[in-house]
């Protein structure tokens, strides 16, 4: 690692977060980065479905028609997920937990559900089954058995929030890494030409990031675990990963998952329509 880079990390959201800071002294870099990492704990307590009284956990325990107050982070994430769901024609969906449950065994191997199980799961999914009221900071569920999971967007959102803390404290040159699957960089990098980053996977492209984010999704770690929310089935195992570059990390995080579900034609059309987004797909 370059001499002028200060590095600090923490474990949160079931992964390792790292912050690399350049262009400032070590004392300031460590103080500010530590404050950003502390924010992770608060975010996890709001966004993780595994935390007993998190906003997401409370939503997941509501019955049809019930509401619960939620914080800004959960409101932001759910709203963003709804927007990305619309933009990808349903390829990204934070409500597919019930489908994952019936299509996957505890050891993550594929499972074949009964027609009744599948039908019940399909009835419990859909981004339109959760309604947000931004004025009163309330979430209302429109069906029983809703199961939100921010796993495809939460880590990216956390990077975006940490980057804000760094910038507000006068750090203007840093790269943040969530578990080697999502990177966010701002500033000119240690050498002035941006930050060079890859995502840990041998097939991951090494890319120069400058005020943008890169995220990757694939099958190498957990096998056939990607669910197609539109066809209500597992995405067949592919030999490749998908990478998305976007202006901010939550968007890159969500799109890398969506790109595994979408066809090459859909991805191409999406990127044509959204000029600041880039898909990196191997020739297949």
C-alpha positions in Angstrom: 0.0 0.0 0.0 1.2 3.5 -0.9 3.1 5.4 1.9 0.6 8.2 2.0 -2.4 6.0 2.7 -3.8 5.5 6.1 -6.0 2.5 6.6 -8.6 1.6 9.3 -11.3 -1.1 9.4 -14.1 -2.6 11.4 -16.4 -5.6 11.3 -20.1 -4.8 10.7 -23.1 -6.1 8.7 -21.5 -9.6 8.7 -18.5 -8.3 6.7 -15.3 -6.3 6.9 -15.4 -2.6 6.2 -12.1 -0.7 5.3 -11.4 3.0 4.8 -8.3 4.2 3.0 -7.5 7.9 3.4 -4.9 9.9 1.4 -3.8 13.5 1.3 -4.1 14.2 5.1 -2.1 13.5 8.2 -2.5 10.2 10.1 -4.0 11.7 13.2 -6.8 13.4 11.3 -7.4 10.4 9.0 -7.7 8.0 11.9 -10.0 10.3 14.0 -12.4 11.0 11.1 -12.4 7.4 9.8 -13.1 6.0 13.3 -16.1 8.3 13.6 -17.4 7.1 10.2 -16.9 3.4 11.3 -18.8 4.1 14.5 -21.8 5.2 12.4 -21.9 1.7 11.0 -23.0 0.3 14.3 -26.0 2.7 14.4 -26.9 1.9 10.8 -26.7 -1.9 11.4 -29.0 -1.5 14.4 -31.6 0.2 12.2 -31.2 -1.8 8.9 -30.3 -5.4 9.8 -33.1 -7.9 9.8 -31.1 -9.9 12.2 -31.2 -7.2 14.9 -34.2 -7.8 17.1 -35.6 -4.3 17.3 -34.2 -2.8 14.1 -36.6 -0.9 11.8 -36.5 -3.7 9.3 -37.1 -6.4 11.9 -40.1 -4.5 13.2 -41.5 -4.1 9.7 -41.0 -7.9 9.1 -43.2 -8.6 12.2 -46.1 -6.5 11.1 -49.4 -8.0 9.9 -51.4 -6.7 7.0 -52.5 -3.1 7.5 -50.2 -2.5 10.5 -47.6 0.4 10.6 -44.4 1.2 12.5 -42.3 4.3 12.8 -38.9 4.0 11.1 -35.8 6.2 11.0 -34.2 8.1 8.1 -31.8 5.3 7.1 -34.6 2.7 6.7 -36.8 5.3 4.9 -34.0 6.2 2.5 -33.1 2.5 1.8 -36.6 1.4 1.2 -37.4 4.4 -1.0 -34.2 3.8 -3.0 -35.0 0.1 -3.4 -38.5 1.0 -4.7 -36.9 3.5 -7.2 -34.4 0.9 -8.4 -37.1 -1.8 -8.6 -39.1 0.5 -10.9 -36.0 1.4 -13.0 -35.0 -2.3 -13.5 -38.5 -3.5 -14.2 -38.6 -5.5 -11.1 -35.2 -7.2 -11.3 -34.2 -5.8 -7.9 -36.6 -6.5 -5.1 -35.9 -6.3 -1.3 -39.2 -8.2 -0.6 -38.1 -11.6 -2.0 -37.3 -13.1 1.4 -40.3 -15.5 1.4 -39.2 -16.8 -2.1 -35.6 -17.3 -1.0 -36.9 -19.2 2.0 -38.9 -21.7 0.0 -36.4 -22.0 -2.9 -33.3 -22.5 -0.7 -32.3 -25.2 1.9 -30.6 -24.2 5.1 -27.3 -25.2 3.6 -28.0 -22.9 0.6 -28.5 -25.7 -1.8 -31.5 -25.4 -4.2 -34.9 -26.6 -2.8 -38.0 -27.5 -4.8 -41.1 -26.2 -3.0 -44.6 -27.5 -3.2 -47.1 -25.5 -5.3 -48.8 -24.3 -2.2 -45.5 -23.1 -0.6 -44.6 -21.3 -3.8 -48.0 -19.7 -4.2 -47.9 -18.4 -0.5 -44.4 -17.0 -1.0 -45.4 -15.2 -4.2 -48.4 -13.6 -2.5 -46.1 -12.2 0.2 -43.6 -10.5 -2.2 -43.8 -7.2 -4.1 -42.3 -3.8 -3.5 -45.8 -2.4 -3.6 -46.7 -4.4 -0.4 -44.8 -1.7 1.7 -46.0 1.9 1.8 -43.9 4.7 3.1 -45.1 8.0 4.6 -42.1 10.3 4.6 -43.9 13.1 6.5 -44.7 10.9 9.5 -41.7 8.5 9.0 -44.0 5.5 9.0 -44.0 2.2 7.1 -47.2 0.3 6.5 -47.4 -3.3 5.2 -50.2 -4.3 2.9 -49.9 -8.1 3.3 -49.0 -10.7 5.9 -45.6 -12.5 5.9 -43.6 -9.6 4.4 -39.9 -10.1 4.8 -37.7 -7.2 3.8 -33.9 -7.9 3.3 -31.6 -5.0 2.6 -28.7 -7.3 1.9 -28.4 -6.2 -1.7 -28.3 -2.5 -0.9 -27.5 -1.9 2.8 -23.7 -2.2 2.6 -23.6 0.3 -0.3 -25.9 2.6 1.6 -23.5 2.4 4.6 -20.5 3.3 2.4 -22.4 6.4 1.1 -23.2 7.5 4.7 -19.6 7.0 5.8 -18.3 9.0 2.8 -20.6 11.9 3.8 -19.1 11.9 7.3 -15.6 11.9 5.9 -16.3 14.7 3.5 -18.1 16.8 6.2 -15.0 16.4 8.4 -12.7 17.7 5.7 -11.4 14.5 4.2 -11.6 14.8 0.4 -9.5 11.8 -0.8 -10.5 8.4 0.3 -11.7 4.9 -0.8 -14.1 2.8 1.2 -14.5 -1.0 0.8 -17.4 -3.1 2.1 -16.3 -6.7 2.3 -14.5 -6.7 -1.1 -17.8 -6.6 -2.9 -18.5 -2.8 -3.1 -16.1 0.1 -3.3 -16.7 3.8 -3.2 -13.9 6.3 -4.0 -13.7 10.1 -4.0 -10.9 12.5 -4.6 -7.8 12.1 -6.8 -6.4 9.0 -5.1 -2.9 8.7 -3.7 -1.1 9.4 -7.0 -3.5 12.0 -8.4 -5.1 9.8 -11.1 -7.8 8.2 -9.0 -8.1 5.1 -6.8 -7.3 1.7 -8.2 -9.5 -1.1 -6.9 -10.7 -4.6 -7.6 -13.2 -6.7 -5.8 -11.1 -9.6 -4.5 -12.4 -12.1 -7.1 -9.7 -13.3 -9.5 -12.0 -12.4 -12.4 -12.8 -8.9 -11.1 -11.5 -6.1 -13.3 -9.1 -3.7 -11.8 -10.6 -0.3 -12.2 -9.7 3.3 -11.5 -12.4 5.0 -9.5 -12.8 8.7 -9.1 -15.9 10.0 -7.4 -17.9 6.9 -8.1 -18.5 3.3 -7.0 -18.0 -0.3 -8.1 -20.0 -3.3 -6.9 -19.9 -7.0 -8.0 -22.3 -9.9 -7.6 -21.9 -13.5 -8.7 -22.1 -17.2 -7.9 -18.6 -18.0 -6.9 -19.1 -17.8 -3.1 -22.6 -19.1 -2.5 -23.6 -20.9 -5.7 -27.1 -20.7 -7.0 -28.5 -18.2 -4.5 -29.7 -15.4 -6.8 -33.5 -15.3 -7.1 -35.4 -13.8 -10.1 -38.2 -11.7 -8.5 -39.9 -11.5 -11.9 -40.0 -15.2 -12.8 -40.2 -16.4 -9.1 -37.4 -18.9 -9.6 -33.6 -19.3 -9.0 -31.4 -17.6 -11.6 -29.5 -20.5 -13.3 -25.9 -20.7 -12.3 -23.7 -18.6 -14.6 -20.0 -18.8 -15.1 -19.6 -15.0 -14.7 -20.1 -12.3 -12.2 -21.7 -8.9 -12.9 -20.2 -5.6 -12.0 -21.9 -2.2 -11.9 -20.3 1.2 -11.7 -22.5 4.1 -10.5 -22.2 7.6 -8.9 -23.0 6.2 -5.4 -22.5 2.9 -3.7 -26.1 1.9 -2.8 -27.0 2.2 -6.4 -24.0 0.1 -7.6 -24.7 -2.5 -4.9 -28.3 -2.9 -6.0 -27.6 -2.9 -9.7 -24.8 -5.5 -9.6 -27.5 -7.9 -8.2 -30.1 -6.7 -10.7 -27.7 -7.3 -13.6 -27.4 -11.0 -12.7 -31.2 -11.3 -13.2 -31.5 -9.0 -16.3 -30.7 -10.1 -19.8 -27.7 -8.7 -21.7 -30.2 -6.7 -23.8 -32.0 -5.2 -20.8 -28.7 -4.2 -19.2 -27.5 -2.6 -22.4 -30.8 -0.6 -22.7 -30.6 0.4 -19.0 -27.1 1.8 -19.4 -28.0 3.6 -22.6 -30.8 5.3 -20.6 -28.7 6.0 -17.5 -25.5 7.5 -18.8 -23.7 7.6 -15.4 -24.1 3.9 -15.0 -21.8 1.3 -16.5 -22.1 -2.5 -16.6 -19.0 -4.7 -16.8 -20.0 -8.1 -18.1 -17.5 -10.6 -19.5 -18.1 -11.7 -23.1 -20.5 -14.5 -22.9 
